[in-house]
Amino acid sequence: MGKFAPLLRSEAAGEAVPLNDFLFWGSLFQGLDRRGSFLQLQIRQMIVTAIEDGRLPLGVRMPSSRDLAALLKVSRNTIVIAYEQLVDQTFLVSRERSGYFVAGLPKQIGEARQPATEVYSRRWTERFALQPSAFRNIVKPLDWQTYPYPFIFGQFDPSLFPTNDWRESARAALSVPEINNWARDMIDGDDPALIEQLQRQVLPRRGIRARPDEIMITIGAQHALYLIAKLFVRPSTEVGMEDPGYPDARNIFGMMTSHVTPLRVDGEGLVPDDAFARCALAYVTASHQCPTAAAMSRERREEILKVAKERDIVLIEDDYESELIPEVSALPPLMSLDRNQSVLYVGSLSKALAPGLRLGYVVAPAPVIRELRALRRLMLRHPPLNNQRVAALFIGLGHYRSHLQQVGRVLLERARLLDELLPQALPTCRWSRGPGSTSYWITCPEGTDTTKLAEAARAEGVVIEPGDVFAMNPEATRHCFRLGFSSIRTDRIAAGIAKLGEVLARNG
């Protein structure tokens, strides 16, 4: 261990570097994930970060490749490649028979700011036009993947991600001709290749036919909802919101109007009653109602479109989940049945692939898309074109279709397993899940506080989503919770549900 000590003297003016040899180098690479891929990239990034933030000053000699490889328990070749790449990037310099040294200019590190005082914080708070951090939102632990039983909705199971197919598409997007296609600024345009693939392979699966000027790419479905609300909602506009419903949509509408009307939901989803008929806009999740997962019948869809036409209501259809599980013949979305151009359709690639991709889209009449593009340009011009091109290649190469088939088989297996397990594990509860949905809406006995239940379950490694946040009146759904199964491995479901049943029995 002591052989690291001589390496920590800066050669700039012979100044000693105040570092504790072995302990220092160990702490520098503390976050290294030896089970992960791209060890060499991780090591390079850690060295660059340490140079940039001043932990590795100018002139410090790096450990030999042999010593560092032994310390990190990686191959010596991994260290050699990392060092040589950093030399090419001028972060390190190689000196014959001496080793590798930190190169570049010394960093001037400013003093850390002191935490803001309450008075200082209040000064800013008083200036805010609104305070979104105070909104009621769905809260999921950022480290949900560290829990053994994550029954949460909208996240992905890493074992199902099409890594090799996505990598092939990403490599293809990095060819010189492709870079020339996506590296330019499209102003308010989108990658025509992705628009074409949506037209050919994605939207037809949902029975939707659209022209290029009727489609716009967004950074996820939520971005689409914000743009639509900004374009259509005035302070006096009455917007109908399913209740219970998607909290972020409710918050978006609530920022722009004080007239957000709760709309009744039953076993078929949104009920087109008098409250619905009074709205100028209405938010609808027809495929699987959020959060109850109820699938809207064909008759109910036709009825909603009929009332929308008669009362001139604009329908915002959030087809957030589509039909990932091939259980029954998919019912057509509202837009595919619409003959009056009453529907603005919001879709996403996130649920099928990974939410971190942040790729969504809007399908709407051309005049609406034109204004949405102009509005989006003021916010961010357009979503990153490199991501759009990778997605276009992924779909165009046939990977999207085969991925959906694979995911569908796995999710159907999980759904059938849960159908068997829930009556045994949660005998005092009721639940619903429309065909094709990847979540259950669980109704516990009256008096159950699922917020407390969720806290107790997390202590046992089980993550669920309390139901109070979905309703305008939290008490209405405090005894409910959402149970997703897209993010948990199949082989962990039985143990997780059994543990959840034990927690409910103790805390119900």
Rosetta blueprint (number, residue, H / E / L):
1 M L
2 G H
3 K H
4 F H
5 A H
6 P H
7 L H
8 L H
9 R E
10 S L
11 E L
12 A L
13 A L
14 G L
15 E L
16 A E
17 V L
18 P L
19 L L
20 N L
21 D H
22 F H
23 L H
24 F H
25 W H
26 G H
27 S H
28 L H
29 F L
30 Q L
31 G L
32 L L
33 D L
34 R L
35 R L
36 G L
37 S L
38 F L
39 L H
40 Q H
41 L H
42 Q H
43 I H
44 R H
45 Q H
46 M H
47 I H
48 V H
49 T H
50 A H
51 I H
52 E H
53 D L
54 G L
55 R L
56 L L
57 P L
58 L L
59 G L
60 V L
61 R E
62 M L
63 P L
64 S L
65 S H
66 R H
67 D H
68 L H
69 A H
70 A H
71 L H
72 L H
73 K L
74 V L
75 S L
76 R H
77 N H
78 T H
79 I H
80 V H
81 I H
82 A H
83 Y H
84 E H
85 Q H
86 L H
87 V H
88 D H
89 Q L
90 T L
91 F L
92 L E
93 V E
94 S E
95 R E
96 E L
97 R L
98 S L
99 G E
100 Y E
101 F E
102 V E
103 A L
104 G L
105 L L
106 P L
107 K L
108 Q L
109 I L
110 G L
111 E L
112 A L
113 R L
114 Q L
115 P L
116 A L
117 T L
118 E H
119 V H
120 Y H
121 S H
122 R H
123 R H
124 W H
125 T H
126 E L
127 R L
128 F L
129 A L
130 L L
131 Q L
132 P H
133 S H
134 A H
135 F L
136 R L
137 N L
138 I L
139 V L
140 K L
141 P L
142 L L
143 D L
144 W H
145 Q H
146 T H
147 Y L
148 P L
149 Y E
150 P E
151 F L
152 I L
153 F L
154 G L
155 Q L
156 F L
157 D L
158 P H
159 S H
160 L H
161 F L
162 P L
163 T H
164 N H
165 D H
166 W H
167 R H
168 E H
169 S H
170 A H
171 R H
172 A H
173 A H
174 L L
175 S L
176 V H
177 P H
178 E H
179 I H
180 N H
181 N H
182 W H
183 A L
184 R L
185 D L
186 M L
187 I L
188 D L
189 G L
190 D L
191 D L
192 P H
193 A H
194 L H
195 I H
196 E H
197 Q H
198 L H
199 Q H
200 R H
201 Q H
202 V H
203 L H
204 P H
205 R H
206 R H
207 G L
208 I L
209 R L
210 A L
211 R L
212 P H
213 D H
214 E H
215 I E
216 M E
217 I E
218 T E
219 I L
220 G L
221 A H
222 Q H
223 H H
224 A H
225 L H
226 Y H
227 L H
228 I H
229 A H
230 K H
231 L H
232 F H
233 V L
234 R L
235 P L
236 S L
237 T L
238 E L
239 V E
240 G E
241 M E
242 E E
243 D E
244 P L
245 G L
246 Y L
247 P H
248 D H
249 A H
250 R H
251 N H
252 I H
253 F H
254 G H
255 M H
256 M H
257 T L
258 S L
259 H L
260 V E
261 T E
262 P E
263 L E
264 R E
265 V E
266 D E
267 G L
268 E L
269 G E
270 L E
271 V L
272 P L
273 D L
274 D H
275 A H
276 F H
277 A H
278 R L
279 C L
280 A L
281 L E
282 A E
283 Y E
284 V E
285 T L
286 A L
287 S L
288 H L
289 Q L
290 C L
291 P L
292 T L
293 A L
294 A L
295 A L
296 M L
297 S L
298 R H
299 E H
300 R H
301 R H
302 E H
303 E H
304 I H
305 L H
306 K H
307 V H
308 A H
309 K H
310 E H
311 R H
312 D L
313 I L
314 V E
315 L E
316 I E
317 E E
318 D E
319 D L
320 Y L
321 E L
322 S L
323 E L
324 L L
325 I L
326 P L
327 E L
328 V L
329 S L
330 A L
331 L L
332 P L
333 P L
334 L H
335 M H
336 S H
337 L H
338 D L
339 R L
340 N L
341 Q L
342 S L
343 V E
344 L E
345 Y E
346 V E
347 G E
348 S E
349 L L
350 S L
351 K L
352 A L
353 L L
354 A L
355 P H
356 G H
357 L H
358 R L
359 L L
360 G E
361 Y E
362 V E
363 V E
364 A L
365 P L
366 A H
367 P H
368 V H
369 I H
370 R H
371 E H
372 L H
373 R H
374 A H
375 L H
376 R H
377 R H
378 L H
379 M H
380 L H
381 R L
382 H L
383 P L
384 P L
385 L H
386 N H
387 N H
388 Q H
389 R H
390 V H
391 A H
392 A H
393 L H
394 F H
395 I H
396 G H
397 L L
398 G L
399 H H
400 Y H
401 R H
402 S H
403 H H
404 L H
405 Q H
406 Q H
407 V H
408 G H
409 R H
410 V H
411 L H
412 L H
413 E H
414 R H
415 A H
416 R H
417 L H
418 L H
419 D H
420 E H
421 L H
422 L H
423 P H
424 Q H
425 A H
426 L L
427 P L
428 T L
429 C L
430 R E
431 W E
432 S E
433 R L
434 G L
435 P L
436 G L
437 S L
438 T L
439 S E
440 Y E
441 W E
442 I E
443 T E
444 C L
445 P L
446 E L
447 G L
448 T L
449 D L
450 T H
451 T H
452 K H
453 L H
454 A H
455 E H
456 A H
457 A H
458 R H
459 A H
460 E L
461 G L
462 V E
463 V E
464 I L
465 E E
466 P E
467 G L
468 D H
469 V H
470 F H
471 A L
472 M L
473 N L
474 P H
475 E H
476 A H
477 T H
478 R L
479 H L
480 C E
481 F E
482 R E
483 L E
484 G E
485 F L
486 S L
487 S L
488 I L
489 R L
490 T H
491 D H
492 R H
493 I H
494 A H
495 A H
496 G H
497 I H
498 A H
499 K H
500 L H
501 G H
502 E H
503 V H
504 L H
505 A H
506 R H
507 N H
508 G L
